[in-house]
C-alpha cells in the first residue's frame, strides 16, 4: 500500500496462536459463582425444557407471569405471544414422528393451553 505522501505504508502482524487455548482454559465470567456461593446446578437441556421455556415466554408476553430475574410482571404483547406460539407449532410439525409419547402429549397440551390463554387475552 502507498500512503498519500507516496511512501510505503506497512501493517502490523500480531501472532495470536495459542490464545485460543488460554481462553478455553479460563472460566467464563458469567458462569462463575460469586465468592462463597456454590455453583448453580442447571438441569440437562432436553426437548421438554425447550418447549416449557417457550411456553413460559408466551405466558410472559400475555402478562400472566413475572420475569424470574426482575420479578416484574410481563406486559401484554399479543404479537410476540402469537409469534412464540407459532414457533411451538412449527416445532410440533417439524418433530412429528420423532418424539416420545410424553413429548408429544406435552406439546399438544401446552399448545392447547397457550392458544386458550391467547384468545382470552385478546378479548
N, C-alpha and C positions, 0 to 999 in steps of 0.2 A: 504494500500500500504506500502511496505517496501522500504526504501531508500537503496542505495548501502552500507551504513555503517551498515545496519542491523536494524536500529531503525524504528519506525513508522513515516511515513510522513503524515501529516494531509492536510486538504484542508479547504478553507475558503468559507463559505456560505454568500452570500450577498443578503439581502432581498430587492427586487425591487418592491414589491407590492405597488401600489398607484402611481408609477411613470408614468404609462400609462395615468392616469387622468391628471396629471400635464402637460404632453406632449401634450395631446389633447386640453387642455385649452389654452396653449401658442400658439400664432400665428406663423406660419412657416415663416422663414426669407425671402424665395423667394417670398412670397405673400405680404409682406409689401411694401408699397409705401415709397419713400424717404420722409424725413421730409418736411412738407409744401406742398407736392403733393397730389392730390386727388387719391384715389384708382382707378385703371383701371377697367372699367366695361367690362367684357367679355361676348360675346353672349352665349346664352344657347346652349350647344352641341346638334347637331342633325345630321341626316344622310347626309343631303346636305353639311354641314360644313366639315364632314369627307371626303366626295368624292371630294369636291373642294380642300381641303388641299392636298390630294393625287395627284390631278391634278397639283397643283402648284409645288409639288415635282418633277413631271415629267418634267415640264417646266424648273425648275432649273437645272436638270440633262441634259437637252438638250441645256443649255446655253441661254435660251430665256428670263429669268427673273433674277433679282438680289435677293440676300439673304436680307430679310427685316431687319435683325438685324445688318448686316455689310454693306449693300449696294453694296457688291461685286457681280459681275455677276457670275452666275454658269458656271462651266466648263463642256464641253461635256463629258458625261459618258453614252454611249449607253446601257451598261449592267444594270446600275441602273435604267435608264429610262424604259427599257423593263421590268424589274422586277416589277416596280411600276405599269406599265400599266397592266401587268398580274394580279397583286393584285386587281386592279379595276375591271378587267374582272371576277375574282373569286367572288368578292362581288356581281357583277351583276348576276352571275349564282346562288349563294347561297341565294340571296334575291328575286329571281324571284317569282312573285305571292304575295309578301308581301309588295310591295311598292305602294305608291300613284302614280297617273299618272304623276305628276310633277317630282317625284323622278326617275321614270323610264325614262322619257324624258331627265332629267339631265344626267343620266348615259349614255344613248345612244349618246347624243350629245357630251358629254365630251370624251367618248372613240373614237368617230369618229375624233374629233379634235386632240386628243393626238396621235392616230395612224398616221394621216396625217403628223403631225409635226415630228414624229419619222422617217417616211420614208424620208421626206425632209432632216432631219439632218443626216441620214445615207448615203446619196449620196456623 
